[in-house]
């Protein structure tokens, strides 16, 4: 891919993690995107909201509590969401939002899959067997088809955790690209010595929750910090319906408005992937697990381009 094929481009990837994020955050984001006339990519879990089960990360994961208090977990998610999957049966995120998903599509945005059970995927996918991985993905595809009437073309891994069985599934089931890693350029993945021909589009920018309280604590200051990180080619920003669709709307709005004023254009990730497929020559990069600043636990990252 020549550097110039994506001049000053931003892809916004909206991760919906919870029922509350779907019901309250998504409409607020749709309103904002329509005001700026931009199209983005939404990723939605196809199963139940089991956010309450993340509570055990407080005890097993170094740094989780520190990050949780910086972001204000209770204010962000609300008590009810924190009880889903432990004391309350969590609602089905996608199935209870059919009208909203249809509205997202009607507005010209993309809808992809963000796992089935977000918490389970995040905590277990690294070591999950081929059979269990495929079962989760088949369930996700089934629900997606029921709701949209179409086969899914894209997937974004919850918590940026992925395994080679999932990549194999995407490749064999007509997905155009997936976005499961943190890094700086689109590539074809190599994982545990397997080479895949499914395009991988990494999140290139940090997420708001990783820098809040570190690079600033008000929305405008943080948006200004993100603007300094923009490259003149392709940038992928992951936002969360629970944050930027709620208490941190002002951050995203300032970021969109000011990046547009600086000449950046917004593209859906599926359009980025189509361009890459048609014109691009992508490198192979190896996926492994690493850490990023401000985030507790591991995420999937990529190596520099490999030489064969
Ligand atoms: Zn997520």
Boltz pocket constraint, residues with backbone or C-beta under 6 A from the ligand:
constraints:
  - pocket:
      binder: B
      contacts: [[A, 15], [A, 16], [A, 17], [A, 114], [A, 118], [A, 157], [A, 158], [A, 159]]
      max_distance: 6.0
